């Protein structure tokens, strides 16, 4: 445990959002009344004091290892508090907050929240309400996920994208999709134009976007591989699924699907192998989180159902990247041969070609 600090809420904290950017570490906590408090976390490597760096000359002085201290100096600074708009309709109860994330688009940071009435609120970094829009009238906002400025949501059995700059949202109905309602959706880490979704029956679908105007079904993983309700997460080359508590047995189940199966025809040899790379069962899980890292294994953390135990895993999975194709192909050898002939001909004409002046003078002397 590196550090603990008080969030400052008087009511129970229902949601926590962490900044995915590396330039600034921000933690936002939201309580059941919709009050959001933002804290900035600063992490600096700890330096040894001067008297510890000096050589100890007294042999009777007690020595201790520097590794007994925390490796970093962590400080937390409260920045501001703001109220997330939770407006009740006529003769209805005040909605509850159901989703909250922190994202960035072109260097501008936003807080994006969703409630049980189907409304999504976009709040700027300083706590000002940027825009509020209703994305569903038939159900709550189940989840909001973001990756590299692209924000996707699921609400009322449908899914769509959010433009945080304009504060607008749009739902999609993909061509050739005849499945049931969508309960979760994330953006593929390896391809921003691809959306991974799970329906209420537990089947996983892959949708391909075209400039965010329309979409089509690109792939469907074998039905029955997973069971609803599912929670999805995307890492490079793989799709992670979590079933928090199975009906039979009561354990949670986590699977990793290989994304190399997507886009392959039925006659492709890749389709002969199972798309599931690994499967892990454990005690029931309350929630989970995935942290992506650059040139390192991604981290996966799970919280037990009773909230008393945290498990952290490092995903040691590598993605096969095919070598780039040769642009010249079979024309490489003929092109090189023609180039060599041209170079040799140019050198012949330049140095001792048929128009050599020496040969002309010799002809006149004869």
PyMOL commands that set and color helices and strands:
alter all, ss='L'
color gray80, all
select helices_A, chain A and resi 50-53+66-68+259-261+269-272+329-352+357-365
alter helices_A, ss='H'
color red, helices_A
select strands_A, chain A and resi 13-18+25-31+35-45+72-83+97-105+108-115+119-124+129-134+141-147+150-155+158-163+168-172+182-187+194-199+204-210+214-220+231-235+238-243+252-258+276-282+285-291+298-304+310-315
alter strands_A, ss='S'
color yellow, strands_A
deselect
rebuild
show_as cartoon
